Amino acid sequence: MESSPKQSFYDSAPATGEGDKATAWVKPLPNTVKVSVDATVFEDRGGVGFGLVDRDSDDLLIEARAIVDPHLINPMLAETMAIKKVLNWIDGTPWQRVMIKSNCLAVIQAIRCTTSMRSHFGRFVEDCRVFMQRLNNISLFFVKRSANTVAHKLARQSYIYSGRVFDRRSVPIKIKKCINLDLIQ
């Protein structure tokens, strides 16, 4: 009997799906909240930073969050944790439809596939899958970094703003400039 090679999550999930690969910010559909998420590793300081940014269908900032985890250093795990933090955040909102955008294709693929992964990373991926099934109003998309600049900028500056939650009146000027640039592209 012939044995088949072990299937990886890359084999069971499409490389990209419909709505993936955006290269610039696109306004969400009416009654939809778009959440951009990014993580960055601080090799010089240790730890990772997360940028979570949500905007409504009028392109207005609802909230932005900066979070630092001084213990994580693995980029894939950091990106997965960022999505899990977004899902946890969404769970406490009244939002009817949510689009989550990340520029980490491997994590998007891992969450979309059905392959079980026996690892620390796999446990976080499974947590994200369970959240998405339970919430049932979530779409997950891969975007290019150029379409994720606000979350990326916030993640890069998360050491400065760690633990802070911003609305459109309190958002730092550097982040506000990124939002405004998205609107004119």
Residue pairs with C-beta under 8 A, 6 or more apart in sequence:
7 115
8 115
9 109
9 110
9 113
9 115
9 117
10 106
10 109
11 115
12 113
12 114
12 115
13 109
13 110
13 112
13 113
13 115
14 109
14 112
15 105
15 109
16 105
16 142
17 112
17 141
19 139
19 141
20 108
20 141
20 142
20 143
21 142
21 143
21 144
22 101
22 141
22 143
22 144
22 147
23 143
23 144
23 146
23 147
24 146
24 147
24 182
24 185
25 147
25 149
25 150
25 182
25 183
25 185
26 147
27 57
27 58
27 59
28 34
28 55
28 56
28 57
28 99
29 57
29 97
30 57
31 57
31 96
31 97
32 57
32 96
32 97
32 98
32 99
33 54
33 55
33 56
33 57
33 62
33 93
33 95
33 97
33 98
33 99
34 54
34 55
34 98
34 99
34 101
35 52
35 53
35 54
35 86
35 89
35 90
35 98
35 99
35 100
35 101
36 51
36 52
36 53
36 54
36 55
36 101
36 102
36 143
36 148
36 150
36 151
37 50
37 51
37 52
37 53
37 82
37 83
37 85
37 86
37 100
37 101
37 102
37 148
37 151
38 50
38 51
38 79
38 82
38 102
38 103
38 148
38 151
38 152
38 154
38 155
39 48
39 49
39 50
39 51
39 75
39 78
39 79
39 81
39 82
39 104
39 155
40 48
40 49
40 51
40 78
40 152
40 155
40 156
40 158
41 47
41 48
41 72
41 73
41 74
41 75
41 78
42 48
42 49
42 159
43 73
45 70
45 159
46 70
46 73
47 68
47 69
47 70
47 71
47 72
47 73
48 68
48 69
48 72
48 73
48 75
48 78
48 81
49 66
49 67
49 68
49 155
49 156
49 157
49 158
49 159
49 162
50 65
50 66
50 67
50 68
50 69
50 78
50 81
50 82
50 85
50 155
50 158
51 64
51 65
51 66
51 82
51 150
51 151
51 152
51 153
51 154
51 155
51 156
51 157
51 158
52 64
52 65
52 67
52 82
52 85
52 86
52 89
52 151
52 154
53 61
53 63
53 64
53 65
53 150
53 151
53 154
53 175
54 61
54 62
54 63
54 64
55 61
55 62
55 179
56 62
59 182
59 183
60 168
61 166
61 167
61 168
61 171
61 179
62 167
62 168
63 165
63 166
63 167
64 150
64 154
64 165
64 166
64 167
64 171
64 175
65 89
65 154
65 164
65 165
65 166
66 154
66 155
66 157
66 158
66 160
66 161
66 162
66 163
66 164
66 166
67 85
67 158
67 162
67 163
68 158
68 159
68 162
68 163
69 78
69 81
72 78
72 81
74 121
76 104
76 106
76 107
76 121
77 120
77 121
77 124
79 102
79 104
79 106
79 107
80 107
80 110
80 111
80 121
80 124
80 125
80 128
81 124
82 102
82 155
83 100
83 102
83 107
83 111
83 128
83 140
84 124
84 127
84 128
84 131
86 100
87 100
87 128
87 131
87 132
87 135
87 138
88 131
90 98
90 135
90 138
91 131
91 135
95 137
96 137
97 137
97 139
98 135
98 137
98 138
98 139
99 138
99 139
99 141
100 138
100 139
100 140
100 141
101 141
101 142
101 143
101 147
101 148
101 151
102 108
102 140
102 141
102 142
102 143
102 148
103 142
103 143
103 144
103 145
103 147
103 148
103 152
104 142
105 142
107 125
108 140
108 141
108 142
110 117
110 121
110 122
110 125
111 125
111 128
111 129
111 132
111 140
112 140
116 122
116 126
117 125
117 126
131 138
132 138
132 140
145 152
149 178
149 181
149 182
150 175
150 178
150 179
150 182
153 174
153 175
153 178
154 161
154 175
157 172
157 174
157 175
161 172
166 172
166 175
171 179
